[in-house]
Amino acid sequence: MAILNGIVIALLVVSALILIVTILLQPGESNGLGAIAGGAETFFGKNKAKSMEGKLALATKVSAVVFIVCGLLVAVLG
């Protein structure tokens, strides 16, 4: 069980670091006054899943799920 606990803790640390980096790399959501008039929606907003922002959002979601699962496993195993 000690080996499994070590592996889960290592995954927890790696997922925490990935989570921190992906959150810090994401751009802010402040659109300024353009959001009031609806100017925030551009061509790039429609293809957001294929852009770097979409990939960062997906990586953030995946690393958050891994972090939570590893945290729960550490609590159960430890």
Backbone as a printed PyTorch tensor [residue, N CA C, xyz], in Angstrom:
tensor([[[  0.8040,  -1.1970,   0.0000],
         [  0.0000,   0.0000,   0.0000],
         [  0.8530,   1.2700,   0.0000]],

        [[  2.0600,   1.1580,   0.5250],
         [  2.9320,   2.3380,   0.5690],
         [  3.3390,   2.7790,  -0.8360]],

        [[  3.5290,   1.8190,  -1.7220],
         [  3.9020,   2.1520,  -3.1000],
         [  2.7370,   2.8370,  -3.8060]],

        [[  1.5230,   2.3020,  -3.6020],
         [  0.3420,   2.9080,  -4.2170],
         [  0.1080,   4.3120,  -3.6730]],

        [[  0.3090,   4.4810,  -2.3780],
         [  0.1470,   5.8010,  -1.7720],
         [  1.1770,   6.7850,  -2.3380]],

        [[  2.4050,   6.3310,  -2.5370],
         [  3.4380,   7.1860,  -3.1270],
         [  3.1220,   7.5890,  -4.5500]],

        [[  2.5790,   6.6470,  -5.3250],
         [  2.2130,   6.9390,  -6.7100],
         [  1.0770,   7.9590,  -6.7580]],

        [[  0.0990,   7.7890,  -5.8830],
         [ -1.0420,   8.7140,  -5.8610],
         [ -0.5900,  10.1080,  -5.4200]],

        [[  0.3040,  10.1770,  -4.4450],
         [  0.8160,  11.4790,  -4.0060],
         [  1.6180,  12.1500,  -5.1230]],

        [[  2.4040,  11.3710,  -5.8520],
         [  3.1590,  11.9300,  -6.9760],
         [  2.2090,  12.4700,  -8.0500]],

        [[  1.1440,  11.7290,  -8.3530],
         [  0.1460,  12.2050,  -9.3130],
         [ -0.5560,  13.4640,  -8.8010]],

        [[ -0.7760,  13.5200,  -7.4940],
         [ -1.4080,  14.6960,  -6.8960],
         [ -0.5340,  15.9270,  -7.0730]],

        [[  0.7520,  15.7810,  -6.8410],
         [  1.6750,  16.9140,  -6.9780],
         [  1.7780,  17.3580,  -8.4410]],

        [[  1.8960,  16.4000,  -9.3500],
         [  2.0060,  16.7320, -10.7760],
         [  0.7300,  17.4080, -11.2740]],

        [[ -0.4230,  16.8720, -10.8760],
         [ -1.6770,  17.4850, -11.3230],
         [ -1.8600,  18.8720, -10.7120]],

        [[ -1.3730,  19.0780,  -9.4870],
         [ -1.4530,  20.4090,  -8.8760],
         [ -0.5950,  21.4100,  -9.6460]],

        [[  0.5960,  21.0010, -10.0270],
         [  1.4680,  21.8950, -10.7970],
         [  0.8770,  22.2140, -12.1680]],

        [[  0.3290,  21.1930, -12.8280],
         [ -0.2980,  21.4160, -14.1300],
         [ -1.5050,  22.3340, -13.9840]],

        [[ -2.2740,  22.1480, -12.9200],
         [ -3.4370,  22.9850, -12.6730],
         [ -3.0360,  24.4430, -12.4590]],

        [[ -1.9910,  24.6600, -11.6960],
         [ -1.5030,  26.0240, -11.4550],
         [ -1.0510,  26.6790, -12.7550]],

        [[ -0.2690,  25.9560, -13.5450],
         [  0.2760,  26.5180, -14.7840],
         [ -0.8300,  26.8180, -15.7820]],

        [[ -1.7920,  25.8910, -15.9390],
         [ -2.8490,  26.1220, -16.9260],
         [ -3.7620,  27.2740, -16.5170]],

        [[ -3.9960,  27.4350, -15.2190],
         [ -4.8200,  28.5650, -14.7780],
         [ -4.0890,  29.8830, -15.0110]],

        [[ -2.8010,  29.9110, -14.7240],
         [ -2.0530,  31.1520, -14.9030],
         [ -1.8670,  31.5290, -16.3700]],

        [[ -1.8710,  30.5600, -17.2690],
         [ -1.6870,  30.8540, -18.6890],
         [ -2.9640,  31.3190, -19.3830]],

        [[ -4.1120,  31.1020, -18.7620],
         [ -5.3560,  31.5010, -19.4020],
         [ -5.5110,  33.0160, -19.3810]],

        [[ -6.0200,  33.5690, -20.4840],
         [ -6.2310,  35.0280, -20.5220],
         [ -7.4200,  35.4290, -19.6680]],

        [[ -7.4770,  36.6850, -19.2940],
         [ -8.5910,  37.1980, -18.5090],
         [ -9.8560,  37.2710, -19.3230]],

        [[-10.9660,  37.2920, -18.6320],
         [-12.2630,  37.3420, -19.3170],
         [-12.8020,  38.7650, -19.4500]],

        [[-12.0180,  39.7500, -19.0650],
         [-12.5110,  41.1270, -19.1550],
         [-12.4570,  41.5860, -20.6030]],

        [[-13.6090,  41.9160, -21.1240],
         [-13.7020,  42.3340, -22.5230],
         [-13.8460,  43.8440, -22.6590]],

        [[-13.9000,  44.5480, -21.5780],
         [-14.0430,  45.9970, -21.6480],
         [-15.4330,  46.4090, -22.0810]],

        [[-15.5170,  47.5550, -22.7250],
         [-16.8160,  48.0620, -23.1550],
         [-17.3610,  47.3330, -24.3740]],

        [[-16.5470,  46.5690, -25.0440],
         [-17.0160,  45.8200, -26.2040],
         [-18.0230,  44.7570, -25.8370]],

        [[-17.9740,  44.2560, -24.6130],
         [-18.9100,  43.2280, -24.1780],
         [-20.3220,  43.7840, -24.0290]],

        [[-20.4460,  45.0790, -23.7550],
         [-21.7650,  45.6830, -23.5750],
         [-22.5220,  45.6960, -24.9050]],

        [[-21.8360,  46.0320, -25.9610],
         [-22.4750,  46.1300, -27.2770],
         [-22.5020,  44.7960, -28.0180]],

        [[-21.9500,  43.7570, -27.4360],
         [-21.9380,  42.4650, -28.1080],
         [-20.7490,  42.2760, -29.0170]],

        [[-19.7630,  43.1350, -28.9190],
         [-18.5930,  43.0350, -29.7840],
         [-17.5890,  42.0030, -29.3380]],

        [[-17.8420,  41.3520, -28.2300],
         [-16.8910,  40.3610, -27.7210],
         [-16.9190,  39.0730, -28.5320]],

        [[-18.0580,  38.7930, -29.1550],
         [-18.1830,  37.5610, -29.9370],
         [-17.5610,  37.7810, -31.3160]],

        [[-16.4450,  37.1530, -31.5500],
         [-15.7570,  37.2840, -32.8250],
         [-15.6830,  35.9350, -33.5020]],

        [[-14.9960,  35.8850, -34.6100],
         [-14.8110,  34.6260, -35.3220],
         [-14.0550,  33.6200, -34.4700]],

        [[-13.0770,  34.1000, -33.7080],
         [-12.2740,  33.1990, -32.8960],
         [-13.0640,  32.6500, -31.7140]],

        [[-14.0970,  33.3400, -31.2840],
         [-14.9330,  32.8550, -30.2000],
         [-15.7530,  31.6440, -30.6010]],

        [[-16.0660,  31.5470, -31.9040],
         [-16.8610,  30.4200, -32.3820],
         [-16.0240,  29.1450, -32.4840]],

        [[-14.7460,  29.2660, -32.7230],
         [-13.8550,  28.1110, -32.8250],
         [-12.9630,  28.0030, -31.5920]],

        [[-13.5300,  28.2740, -30.4370],
         [-12.7350,  28.3490, -29.2180],
         [-12.1450,  26.9950, -28.8330]],

        [[-12.8370,  25.9070, -29.1210],
         [-12.3560,  24.5890, -28.7270],
         [-11.0670,  24.2120, -29.4520]],

        [[-10.8420,  24.7630, -30.6270],
         [ -9.6430,  24.4250, -31.4000],
         [ -8.4900,  25.3730, -31.1230]],

        [[ -8.7500,  26.4420, -30.4040],
         [ -7.7080,  27.4260, -30.1470],
         [ -6.8940,  27.0260, -28.9170]],

        [[ -5.8820,  27.8190, -28.6410],
         [ -5.0460,  27.5630, -27.4650],
         [ -5.8500,  27.7480, -26.1870]],

        [[ -6.7890,  28.7000, -26.1830],
         [ -7.6320,  28.9130, -25.0090],
         [ -8.4850,  27.6840, -24.7150]],

        [[ -9.0070,  27.0760, -25.7440],
         [ -9.8180,  25.8740, -25.5770],
         [ -9.0030,  24.7140, -25.0460]],

        [[ -7.7770,  24.5860, -25.5520],
         [ -6.9090,  23.5060, -25.0770],
         [ -6.4970,  23.7240, -23.6270]],

        [[ -6.2480,  24.9810, -23.2510],
         [ -5.9190,  25.2840, -21.8580],
         [ -7.1070,  25.0130, -20.9400]],

        [[ -8.3020,  25.3410, -21.3980],
         [ -9.4980,  25.0870, -20.5950],
         [ -9.7080,  23.5930, -20.3970]],

        [[ -9.4890,  22.8170, -21.4530],
         [ -9.6250,  21.3710, -21.3390],
         [ -8.5640,  20.7930, -20.4090]],

        [[ -7.3280,  21.2620, -20.5300],
         [ -6.2670,  20.7850, -19.6510],
         [ -6.5490,  21.1520, -18.1980]],

        [[ -7.1450,  22.3140, -17.9770],
         [ -7.5010,  22.7280, -16.6210],
         [ -8.5680,  21.8130, -16.0420]],

        [[ -9.5720,  21.5000, -16.8410],
         [-10.6460,  20.6210, -16.3650],
         [-10.1290,  19.2220, -16.0590]],

        [[ -9.3030,  18.6790, -16.9460],
         [ -8.7740,  17.3290, -16.7450],
         [ -7.8660,  17.2800, -15.5200]],

        [[ -6.9860,  18.2590, -15.3840],
         [ -6.0780,  18.2520, -14.2380],
         [ -6.8300,  18.4900, -12.9320]],

        [[ -7.9210,  19.2560, -12.9670],
         [ -8.7260,  19.4560, -11.7640],
         [ -9.4040,  18.1620, -11.3340]],

        [[ -9.9130,  17.4020, -12.2970],
         [-10.5430,  16.1200, -11.9750],
         [ -9.5080,  15.1470, -11.4110]],

        [[ -8.3380,  15.0850, -12.0380],
         [ -7.2730,  14.1950, -11.5380],
         [ -6.8460,  14.6200, -10.1380]],

        [[ -6.7500,  15.9220,  -9.9030],
         [ -6.3610,  16.4310,  -8.5890],
         [ -7.3730,  16.0330,  -7.5150]],

        [[ -8.6450,  16.1800,  -7.8130],
         [ -9.6850,  15.8390,  -6.8430],
         [ -9.7100,  14.3430,  -6.5630]],

        [[ -9.6070,  13.5360,  -7.6040],
         [ -9.6220,  12.0820,  -7.4260],
         [ -8.4050,  11.6380,  -6.6280]],

        [[ -7.2320,  12.1760,  -6.9430],
         [ -6.0250,  11.8160,  -6.1960],
         [ -6.1080,  12.2850,  -4.7450]],

        [[ -6.6910,  13.4430,  -4.5140],
         [ -6.8760,  13.9240,  -3.1410],
         [ -7.7660,  13.0110,  -2.3380]],

        [[ -8.8610,  12.5450,  -2.9600],
         [ -9.7350,  11.6080,  -2.2780],
         [ -9.0590,  10.2710,  -2.0300]],

        [[ -8.2550,   9.8120,  -2.9850],
         [ -7.5380,   8.5530,  -2.8000],
         [ -6.5000,   8.6430,  -1.6900]],

        [[ -5.8270,   9.7830,  -1.5880],
         [ -4.8650,   9.9680,  -0.5030],
         [ -5.5770,   9.9470,   0.8440]],

        [[ -6.7590,  10.5520,   0.8950],
         [ -7.5180,  10.5690,   2.1490],
         [ -7.9830,   9.1550,   2.5330]],

        [[ -8.3660,   8.3670,   1.5490],
         [ -8.8490,   7.0100,   1.8270],
         [ -7.6780,   6.0850,   2.1640]],

        [[ -6.5980,   6.1830,   1.3950],
         [ -5.4520,   5.2700,   1.6050],
         [ -4.5990,   5.6660,   2.7930]],

        [[ -4.5180,   6.9510,   3.0740],
         [ -3.6040,   7.4370,   4.1020],
         [ -4.2010,   7.3160,   5.4600]]])
